[in-house]
Amino acid sequence: MTGVPGRTVRRNNAPIKPPRPATTVPDVLFACASTCFTMAVIFLIASFFSDDVTSGSAGKVLARFFAGTLLVSGLFLFALGYGLLRDERSNVDHYSFPIALGIVVGGLESFLFLLPAGQFLLAPLLLLVLAFRPVRRRLGRVVGAAAGARR
């Protein structure tokens, strides 16, 4: 503290920590949420237009119930990811690629589920590894270096 006659001035020596960046968890949650959204839409449409998916009225109700649970799960996953973003909520990079990846994975997963190709059902979920930011960065460098070598 420094003192001026009649007045005390305090110094603020507290270190200012920069805000920590968000982890890769929100990106994975956004990819999983968009996978759930995509599968919900596809299963809901299939329950109305495809007789192969359902057998009788109970099958249609179950397919629609499954689509509803996927929609609610996707909403909760998206809300959790949004809450974990901290101060980076305006950064589009956290949304664009994970959501596009989730749409692709959800479409492939629904296709295999409706086909029924049970032995390949987990294969599209392996693409969710691309939602991790370090994997995306490294893959971007490899693809960028390969594209630069072809020019």
N, C-alpha and C positions, 0 to 999 in steps of 0.2 A: 504494500500500500504506500502510495505517495501522499504526502500531506501538504496541502496549501493552507496557510493560516485561515482557519474558519471553515475549511472544506476538505473532505476526504475523497480522493478519487481512487477507485479500485481498478486493478488491472485484471483482465480476463486471460489467464494463461492456459485455459483448458484447450487441449488439442482438438482440432476440428477433424473428425473422421469423415472421409468421403463415404457416401452411401454405398453399401455393398450391392453388386449386381445380382440380379435374380439367378437362381440356379437353373439347371436344365429340366427340373421336375415339371414346371408349368408347361413347357413345350410338349413333354410326353403326355401330360394330362389333356392338353388341347387336341393332340393327335388321337388319343383314346376317346375323347368326347365326340369328335367328328366321326370316328368310326362307329360309335353307338348311334349317332344321328342318322348316318347313311344307312346302316342296317335297319333301323326303325322304319325309315321311309320305304325301303325296299320290301321289308316283310309286311308292312301295312298294305302296300299296293298289291303284293302277291296274294294276300289273304282275300282281296276282293276279286282279282282277275284270274287267278290260277287255281285250277281244281287239283293239280298235282300236289300242292303244298298241304292242303287240308283234306281230311277225310270226314265228311259230315259237318254238322253245325258246331260240334265241340272243337274240332280242329281249327275252324275259322276263329272261334272265340279265343282259343289258346294262342293262335298266331297274332291276333290283335293285342292280346294281353302282353305277349312277349315284346311286341313292337312298343307298347306303352312303357314297359319296364326299361327297355333300352333307351327310350327318350328321356325318362326321368334320370336314369344313370348318367346319360350324357350331360344333362343339365347340371347335375351335382359335380361331375368331373370338371366341367367348364368353369363353374363358380369357384371350385377349389383352386384350379390353376390361375384364375384371375386374381384371387386373393393372395396367392403366393408370389405374384409378379412384383410386388412392392412398388417402387417408383418407376418401373419400366413399362407401365401399362400402355403408354402411347407408342412404344416401339413395335412397329408392324412385323418385324422379323420374328417375334414370338408367336405370331398368329398365322402368317401366310403359309409358310412351308408345312408346319405341323397340321394345319387344317386340311390342306391339299393332300398331304400324305394320308391322313385319316380317311378322307373320302375315297381314295384309291384302295386302301386296305379294307374299308367297309364294303365297298363294291365287290372286291375279289372274295372276301369272306362270305358275303351273302350269296354270291354266285355258286361257290363251292358248297355252301349249306343247302341251297335249293336244288343242287344237281343230284343228289347226295353223293359227295365224294369225301367220305369221312377220313380217309387216310391222308388227305392233303389239307384238311381243315385248319391246321395250325401254321401252314406255310405262309399265308399272307401276314400273319401276326409278326413274323420275323422282320418284316419291313419296318416295323415300329422302332427298330434299332436306329433307323435314320433320324428319328425325332431327337435324339441326343445331340446337343450342339457340338461337342468335340468330334463326333463321327461325321456330322455334316461339314464341319470346317475341313477336316482331313480329306473327305471325299471331294470337296470343292477344289482343294489344291491339286489333287490327283487328276481330276477331270480338266481343270484349267491348264495344267502342265501338258496333258495329252492333247488338248485342243491347240495349245501354242506350238507343239511339235509338229502338228499337221499343216500348219500355215506356211 
